[in-house]
Amino acid sequence: MQVYLYAKSGHTVGLEATKRCAAIANALKEFDPILCTSDFRAGAFAKDLLGVRRYVNIDVVRNLTNIMEKRDILIYDTPEANEAMRKDMKEFCTLFYGIAEEIEGIIVDTSIYTKNETPSIEKTIFFGDDDYNNLFLEMAKDSDKSEINLLMGHYFFLGNEKIFTKLFSNVIDEEEYVQTIQNSKYLLTASLQAAFESLACGNYPVLFKRVDKEYNEDLISKINIPVIEANNFKQLIETFESAINNYPIISNFNITSLDNITNDIKQKIDLYKKLTNQ
């Protein structure tokens, strides 16, 4: 009986789901889970930066049954799931969990993102891992050079870094994602997942909303994380500065406990081993 996690990933959707599934995979490492991503680079990112041990490439969630066996366990994070698929997978799997459905709330790997009392970077911008339509590049390209650090996205187009080095005094490679999130006292980001990771480190993220993304408005309101919007880069930075100078009290920031899921999986696997004498 194998534990699988599936994360929708890629150059048009980013790595939000991959980061959540990697956090769960690490919490369930005693079961030696396998992370499935719809883009091979996402799995490599999770292994190299987030500590995931095993990963495979599965292009769409329905193809999971090509590698899974009946009675395996699945945790998934993807908008691909519909009621018919959920019904089929519940019959196929011993346990079946959807992130944002059976697993709700804030998912952060607390073995990686821990309190940092001495962040070494004052301010960083992280637009997200994807920018297929070059929204951020278009916003920033005509601005004056900024002193704020820029953390590159994993799926930014080749050649964009050369442009960004003319616009920002310090451009940080995407391979330094974890260290940068840990060490940035103030983070301006369009990634809600990155904002949660920043908060877990005791830092002060500000969320700015991308026009091409949907956000969990209930979680944003519950936590009271500052949210800004802007039409141009100058306005974005001015609004960011105002937000960090009047940073609100963050409330109800509670990372979701996975203890019940861990216990359920352990019971099912132990029972399976007894029945099959493994």
Number of C-alpha atoms within 10 A of each C-alpha: 18 15 24 24 24 27 29 25 26 20 18 12 17 23 29 19 21 29 24 19 29 31 22 22 26 20 18 18 15 10 17 15 23 20 29 28 29 20 21 16 17 28 27 18 19 22 16 12 16 21 15 23 18 16 21 17 17 20 16 18 20 13 10 18 13 8 10 17 13 14 19 19 24 24 20 26 24 18 9 11 15 9 8 9 13 14 10 11 23 16 13 18 19 18 18 20 19 17 17 14 10 11 17 12 17 18 23 26 21 15 11 18 19 16 16 16 11 12 18 13 16 12 18 24 21 24 23 24 23 22 20 15 12 12 14 17 17 12 15 19 14 12 13 12 14 17 12 19 20 26 24 23 22 21 20 20 14 7 8 12 17 10 12 18 15 14 21 18 13 16 19 19 14 19 15 12 19 16 14 23 27 24 23 25 23 21 30 28 24 24 22 23 19 24 22 24 25 29 23 23 22 20 22 23 31 25 23 20 18 17 9 10 9 9 12 10 8 10 15 14 13 12 15 15 23 20 18 17 14 16 8 14 19 16 12 18 16 11 18 24 16 12 19 16 9 10 14 12 10 13 11 11 16 13 16 12 15 13 11 9 16 16 11 12 19 15 12 17 19 13 12 15 12 10 9 7 7 7
